[in-house]
Amino acid sequence: MKETEQKAEYFFVDESGDPNFYGKGGDIIVGQPGCSRILLLGFVRTEKPNPIRQSLEELKKQIAVDSYLKDIPSIHKTLKAFHAKDDCPEVRMMVYKTLADQDFAVQVVVARKIERMFRSTYKGNRDRFYQYLVGRLFQNETHKAQINNIVFSKRGNKIQQHTMRAAVKEGVKRFREKWGTDISTQLNIETLNSSQDFMLQVVDYANWSVQRAFERGEMRYFNFLRDKFELVWDTFDKKNYKGGGNFYDRNRNPFELKKASPLG
């Protein structure tokens, strides 16, 4: 177990995919157009977010005066906030190249949307499902630094700040039970819109690269940022669960899509 350091860490958290299982009338819609087959939650961790923010601010300024890009319809959205799904391919490449030179780490928990388990384990409640992922994401993190500043991307009224705090504390509880220790560190938790902080746009891009790998079989975005990813945890891949095969550690078991079971 790593000892607590007298420093501050910054975590920026967002999701990719969606938590929906059912459509109108209660029909299962997982995998249908507009409904993802996975929900993933990830964070970007760094001790120095400001240089990353500055690099993306400079990139935005370049894009704003680029004569080649100015007439692309999506550019007006890009100039409000970078968003991997909506940005045009030219902008997407520029963002990924900018991020490749920055100092940050990424961890992602991937949840396959298994309707039977959703009903039995989480009582069909999306907030419980989401909270479980938050707890898993942070269960081995908040003991490492004395001060942990955690910023969640705000997505409507899906989950409130106090609920997020409870979910993070559940992860802390799991850590304490696992190691039989009681480490007290400071948790500062807030929610912001993605447009309010470039760092939330960074985690959006990181998450999207993992989602594309699972949903579309495209590894090129992930591979471009591969050295940033400390962990990809395919938490409900039961076929690879034994021996931690669904726990893709950057050093001991690097993530490759061919290692994972196909999505149902």
C-alpha positions in Angstrom: 0.0 0.0 0.0 1.4 3.4 -1.0 1.9 5.9 1.8 0.0 9.1 1.9 2.0 12.1 0.5 1.6 15.6 1.7 0.4 17.0 -1.7 -2.8 17.8 -3.6 -4.1 15.7 -6.4 -6.8 16.8 -8.9 -9.3 14.4 -10.4 -11.7 15.3 -13.2 -14.5 12.8 -13.7 -16.9 12.1 -16.6 -18.9 9.3 -18.2 -19.2 8.0 -21.7 -22.1 6.0 -23.0 -25.3 6.3 -21.1 -27.0 4.6 -18.1 -30.2 3.7 -20.0 -31.6 0.2 -20.2 -35.2 0.7 -21.1 -37.3 2.7 -23.6 -40.9 3.7 -23.5 -43.1 0.9 -22.4 -40.2 -0.8 -20.5 -38.6 -2.4 -23.5 -34.9 -3.2 -23.3 -33.1 -0.9 -25.8 -29.4 -1.6 -25.0 -27.4 -1.7 -28.2 -30.2 -0.1 -30.3 -29.5 3.3 -32.0 -29.0 6.0 -29.4 -28.4 3.6 -26.5 -24.9 2.4 -25.8 -23.9 -1.2 -24.9 -21.6 0.1 -22.1 -21.4 2.8 -19.5 -17.9 3.9 -18.6 -16.7 6.3 -16.0 -13.2 7.7 -16.0 -11.0 10.2 -14.4 -8.0 12.2 -15.4 -5.6 12.8 -12.5 -2.9 15.4 -12.4 -1.0 17.5 -9.8 -0.8 20.4 -12.2 -3.9 21.1 -14.2 -3.1 24.6 -15.2 -0.5 23.9 -17.9 -3.0 21.5 -19.5 -5.7 24.1 -19.4 -3.4 26.7 -21.0 -2.5 24.3 -23.8 -6.1 23.8 -24.7 -6.9 27.5 -24.4 -4.1 28.2 -26.9 -5.5 25.5 -29.2 -8.9 27.0 -29.1 -7.5 30.4 -30.1 -5.7 28.7 -33.1 -9.0 27.1 -34.2 -10.9 30.3 -33.9 -8.7 32.0 -36.5 -8.1 29.0 -38.8 -9.5 29.8 -42.2 -9.8 26.2 -43.2 -12.0 25.3 -40.2 -14.1 28.4 -39.8 -17.0 27.3 -42.1 -17.3 23.8 -40.6 -20.8 23.8 -38.9 -19.6 22.1 -35.6 -16.9 24.7 -35.0 -19.2 27.0 -33.1 -19.8 24.2 -30.6 -16.1 23.4 -30.4 -15.3 27.0 -29.5 -17.6 26.6 -26.5 -16.1 23.3 -25.4 -14.1 20.4 -27.0 -16.3 17.3 -27.2 -14.8 14.2 -28.9 -18.1 12.9 -30.2 -19.2 16.2 -31.8 -15.9 17.8 -32.9 -14.9 17.4 -36.6 -12.1 15.0 -37.4 -9.6 17.8 -38.0 -10.2 19.3 -34.6 -10.2 15.9 -33.0 -6.8 15.2 -34.3 -5.5 18.6 -33.0 -6.9 17.9 -29.6 -5.4 14.4 -29.3 -2.0 15.7 -30.5 -2.1 18.4 -27.9 -3.1 16.0 -25.1 -0.3 13.5 -26.0 2.2 16.1 -24.9 0.5 16.8 -21.5 1.2 15.4 -18.0 -1.8 13.4 -16.7 -2.9 9.9 -16.0 -6.2 8.2 -16.8 -8.2 5.4 -15.2 -11.5 4.0 -16.5 -14.1 1.6 -15.2 -16.2 0.0 -18.0 -19.6 -1.4 -17.2 -21.3 -3.8 -19.7 -25.0 -3.2 -19.6 -26.3 -6.5 -18.5 -30.0 -6.1 -17.9 -30.5 -9.1 -15.6 -27.8 -7.9 -13.3 -29.1 -4.3 -13.4 -32.4 -5.5 -12.1 -31.1 -7.9 -9.5 -28.1 -6.1 -8.1 -29.1 -2.4 -8.6 -32.9 -2.8 -8.4 -33.2 -1.2 -11.8 -32.0 2.1 -10.4 -29.6 4.1 -12.6 -28.2 6.1 -9.6 -27.2 3.0 -7.8 -25.5 1.7 -10.9 -23.7 5.0 -11.3 -22.7 5.2 -7.7 -21.2 1.7 -7.8 -18.9 2.8 -10.7 -17.8 5.9 -8.8 -17.0 3.8 -5.7 -15.0 1.4 -7.8 -13.2 4.1 -9.7 -11.9 5.8 -6.4 -11.5 2.8 -4.1 -7.7 2.7 -4.5 -7.0 6.4 -5.0 -7.9 8.8 -2.3 -5.4 7.6 0.3 -2.4 8.6 -1.9 -2.5 12.4 -1.4 -3.5 14.4 1.6 -5.8 16.6 -0.4 -8.0 15.2 -3.2 -9.8 17.7 -5.3 -12.5 15.9 -7.4 -14.5 17.6 -10.1 -17.4 15.8 -11.7 -18.8 16.8 -15.0 -22.4 18.0 -14.5 -24.9 16.0 -16.6 -28.4 17.4 -16.0 -29.9 16.3 -12.7 -28.7 12.7 -13.1 -26.8 12.6 -9.8 -26.3 15.2 -7.2 -23.1 16.4 -5.5 -24.0 14.9 -2.1 -24.7 11.6 -3.8 -21.3 11.7 -5.5 -19.6 12.3 -2.2 -21.3 9.3 -0.7 -20.2 7.2 -3.7 -16.6 8.3 -3.3 -16.7 7.6 0.4 -18.0 4.1 -0.4 -14.8 3.5 -2.4 -12.8 4.8 0.6 -14.7 2.3 2.8 -13.8 -0.6 0.5 -10.1 0.4 0.7 -10.2 0.5 4.5 -11.9 -2.9 4.7 -9.4 -4.4 2.2 -6.3 -3.1 4.0 -7.5 -2.9 7.6 -6.4 0.7 7.9 -8.0 4.0 8.6 -6.4 6.8 6.5 -7.9 10.2 6.8 -7.5 12.5 3.8 -9.3 15.6 2.6 -12.0 15.2 -0.1 -13.1 18.4 -1.9 -15.9 17.5 -4.4 -17.7 19.8 -6.8 -19.6 19.6 -10.1 -19.1 21.8 -13.1 -20.3 22.0 -16.7 -17.8 20.7 -19.1 -17.6 24.1 -20.7 -16.4 25.6 -17.4 -13.1 23.6 -17.2 -10.9 22.3 -19.9 -9.9 19.4 -17.7 -13.4 18.0 -18.0 -12.9 18.1 -21.8 -9.7 16.2 -21.4 -11.5 13.3 -19.6 -14.2 13.4 -22.3 -11.6 12.8 -25.0 -9.9 10.0 -22.9 -13.2 8.3 -22.2 -14.3 8.5 -25.9 -11.2 6.7 -27.0 -12.1 3.7 -24.8 -15.7 3.8 -25.8 -14.7 3.7 -29.5 -12.6 0.7 -28.8 -15.4 -1.3 -27.1 -18.3 -0.1 -29.2 -16.7 0.2 -32.7 -13.5 -1.9 -32.4 -11.3 1.1 -33.1 -8.2 1.2 -31.1 -6.3 4.1 -32.8 -7.6 6.8 -30.5 -6.7 4.7 -27.4 -3.4 3.8 -28.8 -2.5 7.4 -29.4 -2.9 8.1 -25.7 -1.9 4.6 -24.5 0.8 5.8 -22.2 -1.7 8.0 -20.2 -3.9 5.0 -19.3 -2.9 3.5 -16.0 -6.0 1.2 -15.8 -8.9 0.1 -17.9 -11.2 -2.1 -15.7 -13.8 -4.1 -17.7 -15.6 -4.8 -14.5 -18.4 -7.1 -15.7 -16.4 -9.1 -18.2 -17.1 -12.3 -16.3 -15.4 -14.6 -18.7 -12.1 -12.9 -18.0 -12.8 -12.2 -14.3 -10.8 -15.1 -12.9 -7.2 -14.1 -12.1 -7.9 -10.4 -12.9 -8.0 -10.8 -16.6 -10.5 -8.0 -16.9 -8.2 -5.6 -15.0 -6.0 -4.0 -17.6 -3.0 -2.5 -15.8 -0.7 -0.5 -18.0 2.4 -2.4 -16.9 1.3 -5.9 -16.0 -1.6 -6.5 -18.4 -1.9 -3.8 -21.0 -5.3 -3.3 -22.6 -5.9 -4.8 -26.0 -9.4 -5.2 -27.3 -8.7 -8.8 -28.4 -8.2 -9.8 -24.8 -11.8 -8.7 -23.8 -14.9 -10.8 -24.4 -17.1 -9.5 -27.2 -20.0 -7.2 -26.1 -23.3 -9.1 -26.0 
